[in-house]
Amino acid sequence: MTARAQGAASREPGRGRRVILWRHGQTAWNVERRFQGTTDVELTETGVAQARRSARLLASLQPDAIVASDLSRAANTAAELAALTGLAVTHDEALRETYAGSWQGLTHEEIISRHGAEYAAWKRGEPVRRGGGELETEVADRAAPVVLRHAEKLPEDGTLVVVSHGGTIRTTIGRLLGLEAHNWESLGGLSNCCWSVLGEGARGWRLLEHNAGTLPEPVLGDDD
């Protein structure tokens, strides 16, 4: 019996489907605390190493499918898991990070300096088009249906890995848990290459793990 078959056979019967939402590895802009948004920024050497390490852990969970943002930092992170599992990666631009217009490319300090009122309103949970970009609810509108569509294709008790971005993962989790949008910020950020796990329950999706995968590390570039 193959390792994959052994993993499938050892699953707890009736546990329901699971969705693992995995944030991409580190980029130079993460280190600089620079808002990436939809800007396509490559992984650093550290980011590649993070992806390889995390992929080994996730491969042991015997995923059935992988879907990823088409931005290179997420796509290349997903590729590390695909190489270990033999699974194909489905890329979907709906899983990209929040488009943030004029905020993109700015550091955290520059955003506060130039757009302080807008930043403060966003942190209070108000609907804000950061830099003239997307609302968080609009990000959830495009990303959550993709996750659900792929989850519905899973076998009973199957596992889907979604490789995306910090802000998109938070809004998607908030939407799938049925939380009000102004409460999504209560979900703490993900460190690079860490993940959260949603489990299918009798009343819908439940948060089983959050920011899992490694020893605690600083959360760099929470929304990118």
C-alpha positions in Angstrom: 0.0 0.0 0.0 1.4 3.4 -0.9 1.9 6.1 1.7 -0.9 8.1 0.2 -3.3 5.1 0.4 -2.2 4.4 3.9 -3.0 8.0 4.9 -6.4 7.8 3.3 -7.1 4.5 5.0 -6.2 5.9 8.4 -8.5 8.9 8.3 -11.1 9.1 11.0 -14.4 7.9 9.4 -17.0 10.6 9.3 -14.8 13.5 10.3 -15.9 15.5 7.3 -13.9 17.5 4.8 -11.0 19.7 5.8 -9.6 22.9 4.2 -6.0 24.0 5.0 -5.4 27.6 4.1 -1.6 28.0 3.7 0.1 31.4 3.5 3.0 31.8 1.0 6.7 31.9 2.1 8.6 35.1 2.8 9.3 37.8 0.2 11.7 40.7 0.4 8.7 43.0 0.7 7.5 41.1 3.7 10.8 41.7 5.4 10.6 45.4 4.5 6.9 45.5 5.7 6.0 46.7 2.3 2.4 46.2 1.2 2.4 43.8 -1.8 -1.3 43.4 -2.6 -1.5 42.1 -6.2 2.1 43.1 -7.0 3.9 39.9 -8.1 6.9 39.6 -5.7 9.1 36.5 -5.7 10.0 34.4 -2.7 13.3 35.0 -1.0 15.7 32.1 -0.4 14.3 32.0 3.1 10.8 31.8 1.7 11.7 28.9 -0.5 13.2 27.1 2.5 10.1 27.8 4.5 7.9 26.4 1.7 9.9 23.2 1.5 9.9 22.7 5.2 6.2 23.3 5.5 5.4 21.2 2.5 6.9 18.2 4.2 4.6 18.7 7.1 1.5 19.2 4.9 2.3 16.2 2.7 2.0 14.0 5.8 -1.6 15.1 6.0 -2.3 13.4 2.7 -4.1 16.2 0.9 -6.4 15.3 -2.0 -6.2 18.6 -4.0 -4.2 21.8 -4.1 -5.5 25.2 -5.4 -3.4 28.4 -5.3 -3.3 32.0 -6.1 -1.5 32.6 -9.5 0.9 35.2 -8.0 4.4 33.7 -8.0 4.9 33.8 -4.2 1.9 31.5 -3.7 2.3 29.5 -6.9 5.9 28.6 -6.0 5.0 27.8 -2.5 2.3 25.4 -3.8 4.8 23.8 -6.2 6.8 22.5 -3.3 3.8 20.6 -1.9 2.9 19.4 -5.4 6.4 18.0 -5.9 6.0 15.9 -2.7 2.5 14.7 -3.3 2.3 14.3 -7.1 -0.8 16.4 -7.1 -1.5 19.0 -9.8 -2.0 22.6 -8.7 -5.0 24.5 -9.9 -4.2 28.2 -10.1 -7.0 30.8 -9.7 -6.5 34.6 -9.7 -9.5 34.9 -7.4 -7.2 33.8 -4.6 -4.9 36.8 -5.1 -4.2 39.2 -2.3 -6.4 42.3 -1.8 -5.8 44.9 -4.5 -4.8 48.0 -2.6 -4.2 50.7 -5.2 -1.9 53.4 -4.1 -1.0 51.5 -0.9 0.9 48.9 -2.9 4.6 49.2 -2.7 4.5 51.4 0.4 5.9 50.4 3.8 3.8 50.2 6.9 5.2 53.5 8.1 4.6 55.2 4.8 1.0 54.1 4.7 0.4 55.5 8.2 2.2 58.8 7.3 0.3 59.4 4.0 -3.0 57.7 4.7 -3.3 57.8 8.5 -7.1 58.4 8.7 -7.9 55.7 6.1 -5.6 53.3 7.9 -7.2 54.0 11.3 -10.7 53.6 9.9 -9.7 50.2 8.5 -8.2 49.1 11.8 -11.5 50.1 13.5 -13.3 47.6 11.2 -14.9 50.1 8.9 -15.3 49.2 5.2 -12.3 51.0 3.6 -11.1 50.8 0.0 -7.4 50.9 1.0 -5.6 53.0 -1.6 -8.7 53.0 -3.7 -8.7 49.2 -4.0 -10.9 46.4 -2.9 -13.1 46.1 0.2 -12.4 43.1 2.4 -15.9 41.9 1.7 -15.1 42.0 -2.1 -12.1 39.9 -1.5 -14.2 37.3 0.3 -16.8 37.5 -2.4 -14.2 36.3 -5.0 -12.1 33.9 -2.9 -14.6 32.1 -0.6 -16.6 30.6 -3.5 -13.4 29.2 -5.1 -12.6 27.4 -1.8 -16.1 26.1 -1.5 -16.2 24.9 -5.1 -13.0 22.9 -4.7 -14.0 21.6 -1.2 -17.2 20.2 -2.7 -15.2 18.1 -5.1 -13.3 16.4 -2.3 -14.0 12.8 -1.4 -15.7 12.2 2.0 -13.3 13.1 4.7 -10.9 14.6 2.1 -8.5 17.5 2.5 -8.0 20.6 0.3 -4.9 22.8 0.5 -5.5 26.4 -0.5 -2.3 28.4 -1.0 -3.0 32.1 -0.8 -2.1 35.4 1.1 -2.6 36.7 4.6 -5.4 39.1 4.0 -7.3 36.9 1.6 -7.0 33.9 4.0 -8.4 36.0 6.9 -11.4 37.3 4.9 -12.1 33.8 3.5 -12.0 32.2 7.0 -14.3 35.0 8.3 -16.8 34.4 5.5 -16.8 30.7 5.9 -17.2 30.9 9.6 -20.1 33.3 9.2 -18.5 36.1 11.1 -19.5 39.7 10.6 -16.9 41.6 8.5 -16.0 44.0 11.2 -14.9 41.1 13.3 -12.6 39.5 10.8 -9.6 41.5 12.2 -10.0 39.4 15.4 -8.5 36.5 13.5 -4.8 37.0 14.1 -2.4 37.1 11.1 -0.5 34.2 9.7 3.3 34.0 9.7 4.9 33.1 6.4 4.2 29.5 5.4 1.9 28.9 8.3 -1.7 27.7 7.9 -5.2 27.5 9.4 -7.4 24.4 9.2 -11.2 24.5 8.8 -13.2 21.4 9.4 -16.7 20.6 8.1 -19.1 20.2 11.0 -22.8 19.6 11.4 -23.5 23.4 11.5 -21.0 24.4 8.9 -17.3 25.1 8.9 -15.3 25.3 12.2 -11.8 26.7 12.9 -9.7 23.8 14.1 -6.3 25.3 14.0 -4.9 28.8 13.3 -1.3 29.9 12.5 -0.1 26.4 12.7 3.0 24.8 11.3 6.1 26.1 13.2 7.3 27.7 16.3 5.9 31.2 16.8 7.5 33.7 14.4 6.8 37.4 13.7 3.9 38.0 11.4 5.5 39.9 8.5 3.2 41.8 6.1 0.0 40.5 7.5 -2.1 41.6 4.5 0.0 40.6 1.6 
